[in-house]
Amino acid sequence: MDWLVAPFEDAFMQRALLGGILTVVTTSIVGTWVVIRGMTFIGDALAHGVLPGIALAFVWGLDLRLGALASALVVVAGVGLVNRRTRLPEDTGIGLLFVGMLALGVIIISRQRSYAGELSQFLFGNVLAVTTADLWVQGVAAVGVTIAVVGGYRAFLLVSFNPEKASSLGFRPRVAHMAMLVLVAVAVITSFQAVGTLLVFGLLVAPPATASLLVRRVPSMMVVGVLLGIASVVVGLVVSFHHATAPSATMAFTAVAIFFVVLAGREVLAMVRPPA
């Protein structure tokens, strides 16, 4: 068991572990709704669309999370504007903002002398550099997201599966949709410093998607998704420690790999199981 314990003897690895766990708590709970509602494209757009704000905050010496928040608001408002003012499908506006915001972020960063290093850190994160202050922010976000999801559970559930009934019962599907986007933005903003804007999407989607293969009820999906996410963090950090791989990327890859392992296992069981 020493191979499992040894990576976490140092304080910075312990902070990395806790930061990763708090990340998957937030992303898996929010990501469950992303998977159920088929919102993966906009989740991806938000994960990449925060880059310009992060870049500007870095250039101006501001808190990177404030920049990420500003960019996330632009993406959400932009998607709503395209959806309301044009006849284009919503995914068209999402795609335009996704590419435009990502490109703008790279342009801003490219004007800095340490262009390659800063771009790499923003995109791929550095979980080994997570500070105690970062952990407090992630902890508050995890608690806040959990409270919001519990409080809005019925509205989110009805809007996800039966928007017409939600409207007849007095719920507002558009408001619930915007609330979901805000929760996705919170998950991205509070997690990017640990895993980066590029890889946070993997933890937002992979654990809940894997959970959907194993359980049916939404609360169970959230719990299983969090557990699978934690397993991805632990395995990713251990593999990274022993084989000198990028820790954030290894965690994200592990989460995706688990999905395909579970999917393959289901297919094998379906082939060997006798017909009912």
C-alpha positions as CSV (number, residue, x, y, z in Angstrom):
1,M,0.0,0.0,0.0
2,D,3.0,2.3,0.2
3,W,2.7,3.1,-3.5
4,L,-0.8,4.5,-2.7
5,V,0.2,6.5,0.4
6,A,3.6,7.8,-0.6
7,P,2.3,10.4,-3.1
8,F,0.3,12.2,-0.4
9,E,3.0,12.5,2.2
10,D,3.8,16.1,1.2
11,A,1.5,19.0,2.0
12,F,1.2,20.2,-1.6
13,M,0.0,16.8,-2.7
14,Q,-2.5,16.7,0.1
15,R,-3.8,20.1,-1.1
16,A,-3.9,18.8,-4.6
17,L,-6.0,15.8,-3.5
18,L,-8.4,18.0,-1.5
19,G,-8.6,20.5,-4.4
20,G,-9.4,17.7,-6.8
21,I,-12.0,16.2,-4.6
22,L,-13.8,19.6,-4.1
23,T,-13.6,20.0,-7.9
24,V,-15.4,16.8,-8.6
25,V,-18.0,17.4,-6.0
26,T,-18.9,20.6,-7.7
27,T,-18.5,19.4,-11.3
28,S,-20.2,16.0,-10.8
29,I,-23.3,17.5,-9.1
30,V,-23.7,20.2,-11.8
31,G,-22.6,17.8,-14.5
32,T,-25.4,15.4,-13.8
33,W,-27.9,18.0,-15.1
34,V,-25.5,18.8,-18.0
35,V,-25.6,15.2,-19.1
36,I,-29.3,14.7,-18.5
37,R,-30.3,17.8,-20.4
38,G,-27.8,17.3,-23.2
39,M,-26.0,20.6,-22.4
40,T,-22.5,19.3,-23.0
41,F,-21.9,21.7,-25.8
42,I,-22.7,24.8,-23.8
43,G,-20.7,23.3,-20.9
44,D,-17.8,23.0,-23.2
45,A,-18.3,26.6,-24.4
46,L,-18.4,27.9,-20.8
47,A,-15.2,25.9,-19.9
48,H,-13.3,27.5,-22.8
49,G,-15.2,30.9,-22.9
50,V,-13.8,32.1,-19.6
51,L,-10.3,32.3,-21.1
52,P,-10.4,36.0,-22.2
53,G,-11.5,37.1,-18.8
54,I,-8.8,35.0,-17.1
55,A,-6.2,36.5,-19.5
56,L,-7.2,40.1,-18.9
57,A,-7.3,39.6,-15.2
58,F,-3.8,38.2,-15.4
59,V,-2.6,41.1,-17.4
60,W,-4.2,43.7,-15.1
61,G,-3.2,41.9,-11.9
62,L,-6.7,41.1,-10.8
63,D,-8.2,37.9,-9.3
64,L,-8.4,35.4,-12.1
65,R,-11.8,34.2,-10.8
66,L,-13.2,37.7,-11.3
67,G,-12.1,37.6,-14.9
68,A,-13.5,34.2,-15.4
69,L,-16.8,35.3,-14.0
70,A,-17.0,38.3,-16.4
71,S,-16.3,36.0,-19.4
72,A,-18.9,33.5,-18.2
73,L,-21.5,36.2,-18.0
74,V,-20.6,37.3,-21.5
75,V,-21.0,33.8,-22.9
76,V,-24.4,33.2,-21.1
77,A,-25.7,36.6,-22.2
78,G,-24.4,36.1,-25.8
79,V,-26.1,32.7,-26.1
80,G,-29.4,34.2,-24.8
81,L,-29.1,37.1,-27.3
82,V,-28.5,34.9,-30.3
83,N,-31.4,32.7,-29.2
84,R,-33.8,35.5,-28.8
85,R,-32.8,37.8,-31.6
86,T,-32.2,35.4,-34.5
87,R,-33.8,32.3,-35.9
88,L,-30.6,30.3,-35.6
89,P,-30.5,27.2,-33.4
90,E,-29.1,27.7,-29.9
91,D,-26.0,25.6,-30.7
92,T,-25.1,28.0,-33.5
93,G,-24.7,30.8,-31.0
94,I,-22.9,28.5,-28.6
95,G,-20.4,27.5,-31.3
96,L,-19.7,31.0,-32.4
97,L,-19.1,32.2,-28.8
98,F,-17.0,29.1,-28.1
99,V,-14.6,29.7,-31.0
100,G,-14.6,33.5,-30.6
101,M,-13.9,33.6,-26.9
102,L,-11.3,30.9,-27.0
103,A,-9.5,32.7,-29.9
104,L,-9.7,36.1,-28.1
105,G,-8.2,34.6,-25.0
106,V,-5.3,33.2,-26.9
107,I,-4.8,36.5,-28.7
108,I,-4.6,38.4,-25.3
109,I,-2.2,35.9,-23.8
110,S,-0.1,35.8,-26.9
111,R,0.9,39.5,-26.3
112,Q,2.7,38.4,-23.1
113,R,6.3,37.4,-23.0
114,S,5.6,34.2,-21.2
115,Y,2.9,33.3,-23.7
116,A,3.4,29.6,-23.9
117,G,3.8,29.0,-20.2
118,E,0.7,31.1,-19.2
119,L,-1.5,29.6,-21.9
120,S,-0.5,26.1,-20.8
121,Q,-1.3,26.9,-17.2
122,F,-4.7,28.5,-18.0
123,L,-5.7,25.6,-20.3
124,F,-4.4,22.7,-18.4
125,G,-4.2,24.0,-14.8
126,N,-1.7,23.1,-12.1
127,V,-3.4,21.1,-9.3
128,L,0.0,20.9,-7.5
129,A,-0.1,24.7,-7.0
130,V,-3.5,24.8,-5.3
131,T,-3.3,27.0,-2.2
132,T,-5.3,27.0,1.0
133,A,-7.2,30.1,-0.2
134,D,-8.1,28.2,-3.4
135,L,-9.4,25.3,-1.2
136,W,-11.7,27.7,0.8
137,V,-13.1,29.1,-2.5
138,Q,-13.7,25.6,-3.8
139,G,-15.3,24.5,-0.5
140,V,-17.7,27.4,-0.5
141,A,-18.6,26.7,-4.1
142,A,-19.2,23.0,-3.4
143,V,-21.5,23.8,-0.5
144,G,-23.3,26.5,-2.5
145,V,-23.8,24.4,-5.6
146,T,-25.1,21.5,-3.4
147,I,-27.6,23.8,-1.7
148,A,-28.8,25.3,-5.0
149,V,-29.3,21.9,-6.6
150,V,-31.2,20.6,-3.6
151,G,-33.3,23.7,-3.4
152,G,-34.1,23.7,-7.1
153,Y,-34.2,20.0,-7.5
154,R,-37.9,19.7,-8.4
155,A,-37.7,22.6,-10.9
156,F,-34.6,21.2,-12.5
157,L,-36.1,17.8,-12.7
158,L,-39.4,18.9,-14.3
159,V,-37.6,21.2,-16.8
160,S,-35.3,18.4,-17.8
161,F,-38.0,15.8,-18.4
162,N,-41.3,17.6,-18.9
163,P,-41.0,21.4,-19.6
164,E,-44.7,21.7,-20.4
165,K,-45.7,20.3,-17.0
166,A,-43.1,22.5,-15.3
167,S,-44.8,25.5,-16.9
168,S,-48.3,24.3,-15.9
169,L,-47.1,23.9,-12.3
170,G,-45.9,27.5,-12.1
171,F,-42.2,26.9,-12.8
172,R,-40.3,28.9,-15.3
173,P,-38.3,26.7,-17.7
174,R,-36.2,29.7,-19.0
175,V,-35.3,30.8,-15.5
176,A,-34.4,27.2,-14.5
177,H,-32.3,26.9,-17.6
178,M,-30.4,30.1,-16.8
179,A,-29.9,28.9,-13.2
180,M,-28.3,25.7,-14.6
181,L,-26.0,27.8,-16.8
182,V,-25.0,29.8,-13.7
183,L,-24.2,26.7,-11.8
184,V,-22.1,25.3,-14.7
185,A,-20.3,28.7,-14.7
186,V,-19.6,28.5,-11.0
187,A,-18.3,24.9,-11.4
188,V,-15.9,26.1,-14.1
189,I,-14.8,29.3,-12.4
190,T,-13.9,27.6,-9.1
191,S,-12.2,24.6,-10.7
192,F,-10.1,26.0,-13.5
193,Q,-7.1,26.8,-11.4
194,A,-6.9,23.2,-10.3
195,V,-7.5,21.4,-13.6
196,G,-7.5,24.2,-16.2
197,T,-10.2,25.5,-18.5
198,L,-9.6,22.7,-21.1
199,L,-9.7,19.7,-18.7
200,V,-12.5,20.9,-16.3
201,F,-14.9,19.9,-19.0
202,G,-13.7,16.3,-18.7
203,L,-14.6,16.2,-15.0
204,L,-17.9,18.0,-15.7
205,V,-19.1,15.3,-18.0
206,A,-17.2,12.1,-17.6
207,P,-18.2,11.0,-14.0
208,P,-21.9,11.9,-14.4
209,A,-22.0,10.2,-17.8
210,T,-20.4,7.0,-16.3
211,A,-22.9,7.2,-13.4
212,S,-25.7,7.3,-15.9
213,L,-24.6,3.9,-17.2
214,L,-24.8,2.4,-13.7
215,V,-27.8,4.0,-12.0
216,R,-31.1,5.6,-13.1
217,R,-32.3,7.9,-10.4
218,V,-30.9,11.5,-10.5
219,P,-29.7,11.7,-6.9
220,S,-28.0,8.3,-7.3
221,M,-26.3,9.6,-10.4
222,M,-25.0,12.6,-8.5
223,V,-23.6,10.4,-5.6
224,V,-22.1,7.8,-7.9
225,G,-20.7,10.6,-10.2
226,V,-18.9,12.2,-7.2
227,L,-17.5,8.8,-6.1
228,L,-16.2,8.1,-9.6
229,G,-14.8,11.6,-9.8
230,I,-12.9,11.1,-6.5
231,A,-11.6,7.8,-7.8
232,S,-10.4,9.6,-10.9
233,V,-8.6,12.2,-8.8
234,V,-6.9,9.6,-6.6
235,V,-5.8,7.4,-9.4
236,G,-4.7,10.3,-11.5
237,L,-2.5,11.8,-8.8
238,V,-1.0,8.4,-7.9
239,V,-0.2,7.7,-11.6
240,S,1.1,11.2,-12.1
241,F,3.4,10.9,-9.0
242,H,4.9,7.5,-10.0
243,H,5.2,8.1,-13.8
244,A,5.9,11.8,-13.9
245,T,2.8,12.7,-16.1
246,A,0.8,15.9,-16.0
247,P,-1.5,15.5,-12.9
248,S,-4.5,17.5,-14.2
249,A,-4.5,15.8,-17.5
250,T,-4.0,12.4,-15.9
251,M,-7.1,12.9,-13.7
252,A,-9.3,14.0,-16.6
253,F,-8.1,11.1,-18.8
254,T,-8.7,8.7,-15.9
255,A,-12.3,9.9,-15.7
256,V,-12.9,9.4,-19.4
257,A,-11.1,6.0,-19.3
258,I,-13.4,4.8,-16.5
259,F,-16.4,5.7,-18.7
260,F,-15.2,3.5,-21.6
261,V,-14.3,0.7,-19.2
262,V,-17.8,0.7,-17.7
263,L,-19.3,0.9,-21.2
264,A,-17.3,-2.0,-22.4
265,G,-18.3,-4.0,-19.3
266,R,-21.9,-3.3,-20.0
267,E,-21.5,-4.5,-23.6
268,V,-19.8,-7.7,-22.5
269,L,-22.5,-8.4,-19.9
270,A,-25.2,-7.9,-22.5
271,M,-23.5,-10.4,-24.9
272,V,-23.0,-13.2,-22.3
273,R,-26.3,-12.6,-20.5
274,P,-29.0,-15.1,-21.6
275,P,-32.0,-13.5,-23.3
276,A,-35.0,-12.9,-21.0
